Amino acid sequence: MIDDRWISLFLDAQAAEFGASQNTLLAYGRDLLDASSWLKQNQLSFETALKEDIENYLMSCAEQGLAKSTRARRLSALKQIYLFAFQEGWIDSNPAIEIRGPGRDKKLPSTLTPGEVDRLLKAAQETGRTDEEKLRSGCMMELLYATGMRVTELATLPLSSAKGNPDMLLVVGKGGKERMVPLSSTSKSLLRSWVLEREKQETANKTAGKSASPYLFPSRGKTGHLTRHAFYLKIKEIAVRAGVMPSRVTPHVLRHAFATHLLQNGADLRVIQTLLGHADVSTTEIYTHVLEERLKTLVLENHPLSKSS
């Protein structure tokens, strides 16, 4: 029960003080409950565990065959809750502070070709049972690729942010951090059409005595807006219609495509960092493989020694 209370108070603090999203809180909760369960099986708790106990837990995770990224995330969750407990005065020393993680395997992000993206965007405008659904699908896909937004950022956009035919959208990212993202001409056009549709919906709701939704992409679910899972299923349907392998298409892959295609066309890495909402440019550097390939091509095509005599 002490562990459960630690987790509950820690998650409350993350939400209240740092604006952690629901997805972040769920991830923390899952990782900490797993660690707590292992500790209980070994007659331990967060309060009584020592450094070697936490290391043994991480070793058990490795023995289960869990990926480096999963083990690194679980250690991060433990470091965070122990830091919180130490600051709150629940413990006199932090047993996790000196534990080093397994690191992460850097994988090149999956992406799509510009041609594949074009097919997806066209298919999106044809996917849906009604004209309204087709317009919504087309607008969401176009915005996702045109701005590089995370799917949660897109799904929670307020209707007010899109009124007035804006050239840029204000996006609230991780930790409540705000950034501006520019809109392409096509995304502006589709967004304008969708806003007009949304205004019709709100007028009809008021006439029927229903409450208005503050979201650009509303839903009847408890969140009030379209969920990540619902859009994930929709994007698979769009991929099938576009003739692109569904396993290769996710909202996050479109975000990768946005960054990759910008770099291929000469955008600066710092600009990409700002547009993606990365706190540190090191996160954006995963895309430098694209930059390196482009530089190699430039050298091969333009350096005198590369040309045949």
Contacts in CASP RR format, 6 or more apart in sequence:
PFRMAT RR
TARGET T0000
AUTHOR 0000-0000-0000
METHOD contacts of the structure
MODEL  1
MIDDRWISLFLDAQAAEFGASQNTLLAYGRDLLDASSWLKQNQLSFETAL
KEDIENYLMSCAEQGLAKSTRARRLSALKQIYLFAFQEGWIDSNPAIEIR
GPGRDKKLPSTLTPGEVDRLLKAAQETGRTDEEKLRSGCMMELLYATGMR
VTELATLPLSSAKGNPDMLLVVGKGGKERMVPLSSTSKSLLRSWVLEREK
QETANKTAGKSASPYLFPSRGKTGHLTRHAFYLKIKEIAVRAGVMPSRVT
PHVLRHAFATHLLQNGADLRVIQTLLGHADVSTTEIYTHVLEERLKTLVL
ENHPLSKSS
2 45 0 8 1.000
2 46 0 8 1.000
2 47 0 8 1.000
3 36 0 8 1.000
3 39 0 8 1.000
3 40 0 8 1.000
3 45 0 8 1.000
3 46 0 8 1.000
3 47 0 8 1.000
4 36 0 8 1.000
6 46 0 8 1.000
6 47 0 8 1.000
6 81 0 8 1.000
6 85 0 8 1.000
6 90 0 8 1.000
7 29 0 8 1.000
7 32 0 8 1.000
7 33 0 8 1.000
7 36 0 8 1.000
7 81 0 8 1.000
9 84 0 8 1.000
9 88 0 8 1.000
10 28 0 8 1.000
10 32 0 8 1.000
10 80 0 8 1.000
10 81 0 8 1.000
10 84 0 8 1.000
10 85 0 8 1.000
11 20 0 8 1.000
11 25 0 8 1.000
11 28 0 8 1.000
11 29 0 8 1.000
13 84 0 8 1.000
14 20 0 8 1.000
14 24 0 8 1.000
14 25 0 8 1.000
14 28 0 8 1.000
14 80 0 8 1.000
15 25 0 8 1.000
18 175 0 8 1.000
19 175 0 8 1.000
19 176 0 8 1.000
20 28 0 8 1.000
20 175 0 8 1.000
21 152 0 8 1.000
21 174 0 8 1.000
21 175 0 8 1.000
23 152 0 8 1.000
23 228 0 8 1.000
24 174 0 8 1.000
27 73 0 8 1.000
27 77 0 8 1.000
28 77 0 8 1.000
28 80 0 8 1.000
28 81 0 8 1.000
29 77 0 8 1.000
31 73 0 8 1.000
31 74 0 8 1.000
31 77 0 8 1.000
31 78 0 8 1.000
32 77 0 8 1.000
32 78 0 8 1.000
32 81 0 8 1.000
34 74 0 8 1.000
35 46 0 8 1.000
35 57 0 8 1.000
35 74 0 8 1.000
35 77 0 8 1.000
35 78 0 8 1.000
36 45 0 8 1.000
36 46 0 8 1.000
38 57 0 8 1.000
38 60 0 8 1.000
39 45 0 8 1.000
39 46 0 8 1.000
39 49 0 8 1.000
39 53 0 8 1.000
39 57 0 8 1.000
42 53 0 8 1.000
42 56 0 8 1.000
44 53 0 8 1.000
46 81 0 8 1.000
46 82 0 8 1.000
46 85 0 8 1.000
47 85 0 8 1.000
47 90 0 8 1.000
47 91 0 8 1.000
49 95 0 8 1.000
50 95 0 8 1.000
51 95 0 8 1.000
51 96 0 8 1.000
51 98 0 8 1.000
51 99 0 8 1.000
53 95 0 8 1.000
54 75 0 8 1.000
54 78 0 8 1.000
54 95 0 8 1.000
54 96 0 8 1.000
54 99 0 8 1.000
55 99 0 8 1.000
58 71 0 8 1.000
58 74 0 8 1.000
58 75 0 8 1.000
58 99 0 8 1.000
58 101 0 8 1.000
58 102 0 8 1.000
61 70 0 8 1.000
61 71 0 8 1.000
61 74 0 8 1.000
62 71 0 8 1.000
62 102 0 8 1.000
67 105 0 8 1.000
68 102 0 8 1.000
68 103 0 8 1.000
68 104 0 8 1.000
68 105 0 8 1.000
69 104 0 8 1.000
69 105 0 8 1.000
71 101 0 8 1.000
71 102 0 8 1.000
72 101 0 8 1.000
72 102 0 8 1.000
72 103 0 8 1.000
72 104 0 8 1.000
75 96 0 8 1.000
75 99 0 8 1.000
75 101 0 8 1.000
75 102 0 8 1.000
78 96 0 8 1.000
79 96 0 8 1.000
79 97 0 8 1.000
79 99 0 8 1.000
82 91 0 8 1.000
82 94 0 8 1.000
82 95 0 8 1.000
82 96 0 8 1.000
82 97 0 8 1.000
83 94 0 8 1.000
83 97 0 8 1.000
85 91 0 8 1.000
85 94 0 8 1.000
86 93 0 8 1.000
86 94 0 8 1.000
106 286 0 8 1.000
108 286 0 8 1.000
108 289 0 8 1.000
109 253 0 8 1.000
109 256 0 8 1.000
109 259 0 8 1.000
109 260 0 8 1.000
109 286 0 8 1.000
109 287 0 8 1.000
110 248 0 8 1.000
110 253 0 8 1.000
110 256 0 8 1.000
111 253 0 8 1.000
111 256 0 8 1.000
111 257 0 8 1.000
111 260 0 8 1.000
112 120 0 8 1.000
112 244 0 8 1.000
112 248 0 8 1.000
112 249 0 8 1.000
112 253 0 8 1.000
112 254 0 8 1.000
112 257 0 8 1.000
114 261 0 8 1.000
116 242 0 8 1.000
116 244 0 8 1.000
117 145 0 8 1.000
117 254 0 8 1.000
117 257 0 8 1.000
117 261 0 8 1.000
119 242 0 8 1.000
119 243 0 8 1.000
119 244 0 8 1.000
120 141 0 8 1.000
120 145 0 8 1.000
120 238 0 8 1.000
120 239 0 8 1.000
120 242 0 8 1.000
120 244 0 8 1.000
120 249 0 8 1.000
120 254 0 8 1.000
121 138 0 8 1.000
121 141 0 8 1.000
121 142 0 8 1.000
121 145 0 8 1.000
121 186 0 8 1.000
122 242 0 8 1.000
123 238 0 8 1.000
123 239 0 8 1.000
123 241 0 8 1.000
123 242 0 8 1.000
123 243 0 8 1.000
124 137 0 8 1.000
124 138 0 8 1.000
124 140 0 8 1.000
124 141 0 8 1.000
124 142 0 8 1.000
124 238 0 8 1.000
125 134 0 8 1.000
125 135 0 8 1.000
125 137 0 8 1.000
125 138 0 8 1.000
125 190 0 8 1.000
126 134 0 8 1.000
126 241 0 8 1.000
127 133 0 8 1.000
127 134 0 8 1.000
127 137 0 8 1.000
127 138 0 8 1.000
127 234 0 8 1.000
127 237 0 8 1.000
127 238 0 8 1.000
127 241 0 8 1.000
128 134 0 8 1.000
128 137 0 8 1.000
132 197 0 8 1.000
135 190 0 8 1.000
135 193 0 8 1.000
135 194 0 8 1.000
135 197 0 8 1.000
136 194 0 8 1.000
136 197 0 8 1.000
136 217 0 8 1.000
137 234 0 8 1.000
137 238 0 8 1.000
138 190 0 8 1.000
139 187 0 8 1.000
139 190 0 8 1.000
139 191 0 8 1.000
139 193 0 8 1.000
139 194 0 8 1.000
140 154 0 8 1.000
140 217 0 8 1.000
140 226 0 8 1.000
140 231 0 8 1.000
140 234 0 8 1.000
141 235 0 8 1.000
141 238 0 8 1.000
141 254 0 8 1.000
142 184 0 8 1.000
142 186 0 8 1.000
142 187 0 8 1.000
142 190 0 8 1.000
142 191 0 8 1.000
143 149 0 8 1.000
143 154 0 8 1.000
143 169 0 8 1.000
143 183 0 8 1.000
143 187 0 8 1.000
143 190 0 8 1.000
143 191 0 8 1.000
144 151 0 8 1.000
144 154 0 8 1.000
144 251 0 8 1.000
144 254 0 8 1.000
144 255 0 8 1.000
144 258 0 8 1.000
145 254 0 8 1.000
145 257 0 8 1.000
145 258 0 8 1.000
146 183 0 8 1.000
146 184 0 8 1.000
146 186 0 8 1.000
146 187 0 8 1.000
146 258 0 8 1.000
147 169 0 8 1.000
147 171 0 8 1.000
147 181 0 8 1.000
147 182 0 8 1.000
147 183 0 8 1.000
147 187 0 8 1.000
147 258 0 8 1.000
147 275 0 8 1.000
148 181 0 8 1.000
148 254 0 8 1.000
148 255 0 8 1.000
148 258 0 8 1.000
148 259 0 8 1.000
148 275 0 8 1.000
148 276 0 8 1.000
149 171 0 8 1.000
149 181 0 8 1.000
149 255 0 8 1.000
150 173 0 8 1.000
150 174 0 8 1.000
150 251 0 8 1.000
150 252 0 8 1.000
150 255 0 8 1.000
151 228 0 8 1.000
151 231 0 8 1.000
151 232 0 8 1.000
151 251 0 8 1.000
151 252 0 8 1.000
152 228 0 8 1.000
153 171 0 8 1.000
153 172 0 8 1.000
153 173 0 8 1.000
154 217 0 8 1.000
154 231 0 8 1.000
154 251 0 8 1.000
155 215 0 8 1.000
155 217 0 8 1.000
155 225 0 8 1.000
155 226 0 8 1.000
155 227 0 8 1.000
155 228 0 8 1.000
155 231 0 8 1.000
156 172 0 8 1.000
156 215 0 8 1.000
156 225 0 8 1.000
157 169 0 8 1.000
157 171 0 8 1.000
157 215 0 8 1.000
157 216 0 8 1.000
157 217 0 8 1.000
158 214 0 8 1.000
158 215 0 8 1.000
158 216 0 8 1.000
159 195 0 8 1.000
159 198 0 8 1.000
159 202 0 8 1.000
159 213 0 8 1.000
159 214 0 8 1.000
159 215 0 8 1.000
159 216 0 8 1.000
160 214 0 8 1.000
161 169 0 8 1.000
161 170 0 8 1.000
161 216 0 8 1.000
162 169 0 8 1.000
162 191 0 8 1.000
162 194 0 8 1.000
162 195 0 8 1.000
162 216 0 8 1.000
163 195 0 8 1.000
164 195 0 8 1.000
165 188 0 8 1.000
165 192 0 8 1.000
166 183 0 8 1.000
166 188 0 8 1.000
167 182 0 8 1.000
167 183 0 8 1.000
167 188 0 8 1.000
168 180 0 8 1.000
168 181 0 8 1.000
168 182 0 8 1.000
168 183 0 8 1.000
169 180 0 8 1.000
169 181 0 8 1.000
169 183 0 8 1.000
170 178 0 8 1.000
170 179 0 8 1.000
170 180 0 8 1.000
171 178 0 8 1.000
171 179 0 8 1.000
171 180 0 8 1.000
171 181 0 8 1.000
172 178 0 8 1.000
173 179 0 8 1.000
173 277 0 8 1.000
174 277 0 8 1.000
174 279 0 8 1.000
177 277 0 8 1.000
177 279 0 8 1.000
179 274 0 8 1.000
179 275 0 8 1.000
179 277 0 8 1.000
181 275 0 8 1.000
183 191 0 8 1.000
194 216 0 8 1.000
195 216 0 8 1.000
198 216 0 8 1.000
198 218 0 8 1.000
201 218 0 8 1.000
202 212 0 8 1.000
202 213 0 8 1.000
205 211 0 8 1.000
205 212 0 8 1.000
205 213 0 8 1.000
206 212 0 8 1.000
213 224 0 8 1.000
213 225 0 8 1.000
215 224 0 8 1.000
215 225 0 8 1.000
215 226 0 8 1.000
217 225 0 8 1.000
217 226 0 8 1.000
218 224 0 8 1.000
218 225 0 8 1.000
218 226 0 8 1.000
219 225 0 8 1.000
219 226 0 8 1.000
219 227 0 8 1.000
219 230 0 8 1.000
221 227 0 8 1.000
228 251 0 8 1.000
231 251 0 8 1.000
232 250 0 8 1.000
232 251 0 8 1.000
235 249 0 8 1.000
235 250 0 8 1.000
235 251 0 8 1.000
235 254 0 8 1.000
236 246 0 8 1.000
236 249 0 8 1.000
238 249 0 8 1.000
239 245 0 8 1.000
239 246 0 8 1.000
239 248 0 8 1.000
239 249 0 8 1.000
240 246 0 8 1.000
255 276 0 8 1.000
256 287 0 8 1.000
258 275 0 8 1.000
258 276 0 8 1.000
259 272 0 8 1.000
259 275 0 8 1.000
259 276 0 8 1.000
259 284 0 8 1.000
259 287 0 8 1.000
260 287 0 8 1.000
260 290 0 8 1.000
262 271 0 8 1.000
262 272 0 8 1.000
262 275 0 8 1.000
263 269 0 8 1.000
263 272 0 8 1.000
263 287 0 8 1.000
263 290 0 8 1.000
263 291 0 8 1.000
263 294 0 8 1.000
264 290 0 8 1.000
264 294 0 8 1.000
266 294 0 8 1.000
269 281 0 8 1.000
269 284 0 8 1.000
269 285 0 8 1.000
269 287 0 8 1.000
269 288 0 8 1.000
269 291 0 8 1.000
270 281 0 8 1.000
272 284 0 8 1.000
272 287 0 8 1.000
273 281 0 8 1.000
273 283 0 8 1.000
273 284 0 8 1.000
276 284 0 8 1.000
278 284 0 8 1.000
299 306 0 8 1.000
300 306 0 8 1.000
END
